Amino acid sequence: MSSASLAVAHRAHPDSARIAAISAAIALNLAVVLIASRPITPAQLTLIHQPAAIQQVRLITPPAVLPLPPAVELKPLPHPPTPPQARVRPVPLSPPAVVPSTEGRLAAPPVSEPSLLPANDMPGTATETVPVEASLAYRSAPLHFPTVALRQHMHGSVLLRVLVDETGKPLEVQLEHGSGYALLDRSARDQVLASWRFQPAMVNGHAVRAWARVPVNFDLRE
């Protein structure tokens, strides 16, 4: 076999797949070139140069200045009603001694002149000084309604038997007739003993000790 025939036998045949790929690439490039070289229509040019719509900024109008509220007039608070105070009516210098009657009222029996001598003693005989029974006037008689009694609407009259010394100061207080409320009875006794003052009983121009009946009225109406 000659050398010419060997050369022809070993010549490489072209690859069909490679040829197809190269052809596709060339066709794609040609398509791109054709598309890029196409003239631009006026409508497309308008879309290109047309700017995007810009959102407008709206300014918010500030609200009108509201008028100031009217001035508030402060009125003074009403004063609470003053609770009724128990009052004691002053007794004249020589009032009759009072004792409770069967109807619950205060009756005034006849008053005898106070005396230092017992009834069976003769004048001029020396005897021991003892307290006399008398009716005494008030120098000071402050009386306050107990708060608890005021809330519970307690009221009534208390009759006390008070021993008063030569200066008008109570030394001893006894309950002779109650009001029906232990609170009022105790309050009357304590207040008379602590702060009440009387005109002392006078015998022959001298102040002496004396027992006196003292009414104390706790009246809500007053």
C-alpha positions, 0 to 999 in steps of 0.5 A: 500500500502506498503512502498516499492511500494511508494519508487519506485513510487517517484524515479526521472527519468533522464532528457534527455536534460541534458544528451544530453548536457553532452554528447556533452561536452564530445564529444567536449573535446575528439575531442580537445584531439585527435586533440592536440595529432596528430603528426605534419607533417614536412611541418607544422613544416617547416611553424612554424619555418620559420621566416617571411620575413624581409624587407630590408632597402635600403640606399639612395646614396647622390647626387653628389655635383653640381658644383658652377655656374659661377661667374656673371660679373657685367657690368656697365650700359650704361650712358644715352645719354646726352640731347643736350644743347643749345649753344650760340656762343660768339659774337666778341667784336664789332659784328654787331647788328642782326635783323630778316630778312623776311626769318627768318634768322638773318641779320647784318646791318651796325653798327654806332659808339655809341654816347651819343649826339643826332644828333641835338646837337652840341659837347660841349653842356651838354645833359642828358645821355641816353642808346645807341644802341650797339653790346655787347660781352658776358662774361657769357651766360649759356643757358639750354634747358627747359625739357618740350621743349626738350621732345616735340622737340621744337626748334627755335631762339629768338631775344631779346632786352636787356638793359645792365648797366655799369657793364654788367648786364642786367636790362631789356629784351624785346622780339623782335622776337619770336621762335614760342613757348611761352615756349622758348621765356619765357625761353630765356628772364628769363635766359638772365635776370637772369644769362647772363653778357656782356661787357659794352658799352664804349664811350670815355673810359667810360662804359655806358648803352646800348641797344643790340640785343641778339639772343638765339638759341635753337637747338636740333642738337647741 
